[in-house]
Amino acid sequence: MKKLSLSLLLAFPLFASAQTLQVRNNIIDLGQVQFMQPVTATFDVKNISNAPIEISSLYSGCNCTQVGFPVGVIPAGTDFKVSATYDSKQLGHFQRDVAIYVKDQKEPTYVTVKGIVVPKVENYVGNYPYSIGGLLTDANIIEFDDVNRGERPVQDIHIFNPNNQFVEPVIMHLPNYLRAEISPKRIGPKKEGVIHIMLNSSKMKSLGLSQSSIYLSKAMGDKVSEDKEIMVSAVLLPPEPRLDEASLYRSPRIQLSSTTVDLSNIAKGGKKKAEILITNKGKNPLEIRSMQLFTPGIEVTLAKQKLNAGESTKMKITGYAKDLSRVKTRPRILMITNDPRQQKVIIEIKK
């Protein structure tokens, strides 16, 4: 049966004891693998000691993974390759750890091959309208809406390599509440991949809106620049209150005259104003605990943040053409309130 061979050269070294071996990438993610079609991951290794060595064995711990390594003496400073071939006979995710043993050394160096075996390899069917960091993508923003503390949602960005050589994409400047995985780690010319962006809401510091700029590059070591930017926003909701019918009846209740504002057709360099009336239709005081903007180009003022039963206040909104013309994401206003029915209120801005 024909085997697929993938050779990866990535930048994270792994050292064996006594600094004998250096692996350019100790984990290879093969992405989707066709069922019953063996696939080979090739690891680039270097003898970084000052003496010749011999590889005594590679141990995978499973007949499903066959290994390959050079026989004989490997001089000091020499590059060589070891391989792990997975038989792909079982559907689903797989991860195999392979131990590389050097003669006369007790501690091995570990490498890992992983992926997912599928009945049929499914390629993304769609467009790549954005150019980011020398790659083409289907999105340039990520939005995690309505996230509860403890949840870990995932969103994907599909990427396409338009170049004539292999690329090894990386995501830079990730905040501690975001994690990114790129599969496969090495993407061939005119081939596709996917970025999995994972949000750990437990690490978000405050309720409401958190925003970050992360950067996609086609190679490790590239500098951060605007053309590599991906905007990520996440809205962390307050804990849902547990109220009986009587408490719910007495609770505050927010009412807005509109949840959309038209700030389109502003003259070049000009500005446009709008107003929204906010009323407390409930029994207890309404608190607007926070108010945040998703984009620049908007100015918002609110006369009162606490409204007694039956009281109203005006939200005054001003849009500036110069700034709104440059924003990538949807302009919106976010409010967090103590209304148990509407803890999160979004006002959409049409630009």
C-alpha positions in Angstrom: 0.0 0.0 0.0 1.3 3.4 -0.9 2.6 5.5 1.9 2.5 9.3 2.3 5.7 10.9 3.5 5.9 14.2 5.3 9.1 15.8 6.4 8.8 18.7 8.9 11.5 21.2 10.0 10.2 23.3 12.8 11.9 25.4 15.4 11.4 24.0 18.9 14.4 21.9 20.1 14.1 19.0 22.4 17.2 17.8 24.1 18.1 14.3 25.4 20.2 13.8 28.5 23.8 15.2 28.1 22.6 17.4 25.3 23.2 14.7 22.7 20.2 15.0 20.3 18.4 18.0 19.0 15.1 17.5 17.3 13.9 20.5 15.2 10.3 19.6 16.1 9.4 16.9 18.5 5.6 16.9 17.7 4.3 16.4 14.1 0.6 16.9 13.6 -0.4 15.1 10.3 -4.0 16.5 10.4 -6.5 14.4 8.5 -5.3 11.0 7.5 -7.1 8.6 5.1 -8.3 5.4 6.7 -6.1 2.4 5.8 -3.5 4.6 4.1 -0.3 4.5 6.2 1.4 7.9 6.7 4.9 8.7 7.7 6.2 11.5 9.8 9.9 12.3 9.4 11.8 14.0 12.2 15.0 15.9 11.5 17.5 15.3 14.3 21.1 16.4 14.9 24.0 15.0 17.0 24.9 18.1 18.9 27.5 16.3 21.1 31.2 16.5 20.6 31.5 12.7 19.9 30.1 10.2 17.5 27.0 8.3 18.6 24.9 5.4 17.6 21.1 5.0 17.7 20.5 1.7 19.4 16.7 1.6 18.9 13.4 3.4 18.5 10.5 2.3 20.6 6.9 3.1 19.8 5.1 0.7 22.1 2.6 -0.3 19.5 2.6 -2.5 16.3 0.5 0.2 14.7 3.6 2.4 14.4 6.7 1.3 12.5 10.0 3.2 13.0 13.1 3.9 11.0 16.5 5.2 12.0 20.1 5.2 10.6 22.3 2.3 11.4 25.9 2.8 12.3 28.0 5.7 13.7 26.7 9.2 13.4 29.6 11.7 13.6 29.4 14.8 15.9 27.5 17.7 14.4 25.7 15.5 11.8 22.1 15.8 10.8 20.0 12.7 10.3 16.4 11.5 10.1 14.2 9.2 12.1 10.7 8.2 10.9 7.4 6.9 12.4 4.8 5.3 10.1 1.3 5.0 11.5 -0.8 2.3 9.9 -4.1 4.3 10.0 -6.2 1.2 10.7 -8.3 2.7 13.4 -10.7 5.7 12.9 -10.4 8.7 15.2 -7.7 10.7 16.8 -4.3 9.1 17.4 -1.1 10.1 19.2 1.9 7.9 19.3 5.0 8.7 21.3 8.3 7.3 20.0 11.4 7.0 22.2 14.8 7.5 20.5 17.6 5.5 22.4 21.2 6.4 22.0 23.8 3.7 22.7 25.2 3.9 26.3 22.6 6.5 27.4 19.7 5.5 29.7 17.3 8.4 29.0 15.6 8.5 25.5 14.5 11.5 23.5 10.8 11.5 22.8 9.1 12.5 19.6 5.3 12.5 18.9 3.2 11.9 15.8 -0.5 12.6 15.9 -3.5 13.3 13.7 -7.0 12.0 13.0 -7.9 9.1 10.8 -11.1 9.7 8.8 -13.1 7.7 6.3 -12.5 10.4 3.7 -10.3 13.4 3.8 -12.5 16.4 3.6 -11.1 19.6 2.3 -12.5 23.0 3.1 -14.9 24.1 0.3 -15.1 27.9 0.2 -13.3 31.1 -0.5 -10.2 32.7 1.0 -11.0 36.4 0.7 -8.3 37.6 3.1 -4.5 37.8 2.7 -2.8 37.6 6.1 0.9 37.1 6.7 1.6 35.7 3.2 -1.3 33.2 3.5 -5.0 33.3 2.4 -7.7 32.8 4.9 -11.5 32.6 5.1 -11.7 35.1 8.1 -9.7 37.9 9.6 -11.7 38.2 12.8 -12.8 35.7 15.5 -15.8 36.5 17.8 -16.7 34.5 20.9 -20.2 35.7 21.9 -22.1 34.7 25.0 -19.4 32.9 26.8 -20.1 31.6 30.3 -17.3 31.3 32.9 -15.7 27.8 32.6 -16.6 27.2 28.9 -13.9 26.5 26.3 -15.3 27.3 22.9 -13.3 26.7 19.7 -13.4 28.5 16.4 -11.6 27.7 13.2 -9.9 29.8 10.5 -9.2 27.9 7.3 -5.9 28.8 5.6 -4.5 28.3 2.1 -0.8 28.4 1.1 -0.5 30.2 -2.2 3.3 30.0 -2.2 5.5 27.7 -4.2 7.2 26.3 -1.1 6.2 24.7 2.2 5.3 27.0 5.0 5.1 26.4 8.8 2.5 28.9 10.0 2.7 30.3 13.5 0.3 32.4 15.7 2.0 35.2 17.6 1.1 37.3 20.6 -1.6 35.0 22.1 -3.0 36.3 25.4 -3.1 33.7 28.2 -6.8 33.0 27.7 -6.3 31.9 24.1 -4.6 28.9 22.6 -4.0 28.1 18.9 -3.3 24.9 17.1 -2.4 24.7 13.4 -3.0 21.5 11.5 -1.0 20.3 9.7 2.0 22.1 11.1 3.6 22.2 7.7 1.5 23.1 4.7 2.6 22.3 1.1 2.4 24.6 -1.9 -1.2 25.2 -2.9 -2.4 23.2 0.1 -4.9 23.9 2.9 -4.8 23.9 6.6 -6.8 25.0 9.6 -6.2 27.1 12.7 -8.1 26.1 15.8 -8.5 29.0 18.2 -9.5 27.9 21.7 -10.8 30.2 24.4 -10.3 29.4 28.1 -12.9 31.6 29.8 -11.6 30.7 33.2 -8.6 32.8 32.5 -10.5 35.9 31.5 -10.1 38.6 34.1 -13.3 40.6 33.8 -16.9 40.3 32.6 -18.0 41.9 29.4 -15.8 42.5 26.4 -12.1 41.4 26.0 -10.3 42.1 22.8 -6.9 41.0 21.5 -4.9 41.2 18.3 -3.1 38.0 17.4 -0.8 37.7 14.4 -0.5 35.0 11.7 2.8 34.4 10.0 3.9 31.8 7.5 7.2 31.2 9.4 8.7 31.4 12.9 10.7 34.6 13.5 8.6 37.0 11.3 7.9 40.4 12.8 4.5 41.5 13.9 2.8 43.9 11.5 -0.7 45.1 10.6 -1.0 42.9 7.6 -0.7 39.8 9.8 -3.4 40.9 12.3 -6.4 38.8 13.3 -8.8 40.5 15.7 -10.3 38.3 18.5 -13.2 39.4 20.7 -14.9 37.6 23.5 -17.9 38.5 25.7 -17.9 36.9 29.1 -21.4 36.8 30.6 -22.2 37.3 34.3 -23.4 34.2 36.2 -27.1 33.6 35.5 -29.2 34.5 38.5 -31.5 31.9 40.0 -34.7 33.8 41.0 -38.1 32.7 42.1 -41.2 34.2 40.5 -41.6 36.8 43.1 -38.0 38.0 42.8 -38.2 38.0 39.0 -41.4 40.1 39.2 -39.6 42.7 41.4 -36.4 42.8 39.3 -35.3 45.6 37.1 -36.3 45.4 33.4 -34.4 47.3 30.7 -36.2 48.7 27.6 -34.5 50.4 24.7 -36.2 52.6 22.1 -34.0 50.8 19.5 -31.2 48.2 19.4 -29.8 49.5 16.1 -28.3 52.8 15.1 -27.8 54.0 11.6 -24.5 55.9 11.3 -24.1 55.2 7.5 -23.6 57.8 4.8 -21.5 60.1 6.9 -19.8 62.8 4.8 -16.1 62.2 4.4 -14.3 63.5 7.5 -17.6 64.2 9.2 -19.7 62.9 12.0 -23.2 61.7 12.7 -25.3 61.6 15.9 -28.1 59.4 17.2 -29.9 58.8 20.5 -31.5 55.8 22.2 -33.9 56.1 25.1 -33.3 53.6 27.9 -36.1 53.0 30.4 -36.4 50.8 33.5 -39.7 49.0 33.2 -39.1 46.9 36.3 -39.7 47.4 40.0 -36.2 47.6 41.4 -33.4 49.9 40.3 -31.7 49.1 37.0 -27.9 49.3 36.9 -25.9 49.6 33.7 -22.7 48.0 35.2 -20.5 48.4 32.2 -20.6 49.9 28.7 -18.0 48.9 26.1 -17.3 49.6 22.4 -16.2 46.9 20.0 -14.5 49.4 17.6 -13.0 52.9 17.5 -14.9 55.5 15.6 -17.8 55.7 18.1 -18.3 58.0 21.1 -21.1 57.2 23.6 -22.3 59.2 26.6 -24.9 58.1 29.1 -26.5 60.6 31.6 -27.3 58.0 34.3 -26.1 54.5 34.9 -28.6 53.8 37.7 -32.4 54.1 36.9 -35.1 53.8 39.5 -38.4 52.1 38.5 -40.0 54.1 35.7 -37.0 56.3 35.1 -35.4 56.9 31.7 -32.1 58.3 30.4 -30.7 59.1 27.0 -27.7 57.3 25.4 -26.0 59.8 22.9 -24.0 58.2 20.2 -21.6 59.9 17.8 -20.0 58.2 14.8 -16.9 59.5 13.1 -16.5 58.7 9.4 -12.7 58.7 9.3 -12.3 56.1 12.0 -15.4 54.0 11.1 -14.1 53.6 7.6 -11.0 51.7 8.9 -12.6 49.2 11.3 -12.5 45.5 10.5 -15.1 44.2 12.9 -18.8 45.1 13.3 -19.3 48.3 15.3 -21.4 47.6 18.4 -22.1 48.8 21.9 -22.1 46.3 24.7 -23.9 46.9 28.0 -23.8 44.6 31.0 -26.9 45.1 33.3 -28.5 43.7 36.4 -31.7 42.9 34.5 -31.8 39.1 34.9 -33.7 38.8 31.6 -31.1 40.8 29.7 -27.7 40.8 31.4 -26.1 41.4 28.0 -27.5 44.1 25.7 -26.0 44.7 22.3 -26.6 47.8 20.1 -25.7 47.2 16.5 -24.2 50.1 14.5 -24.9 50.4 10.8 -22.0 52.2 9.1 
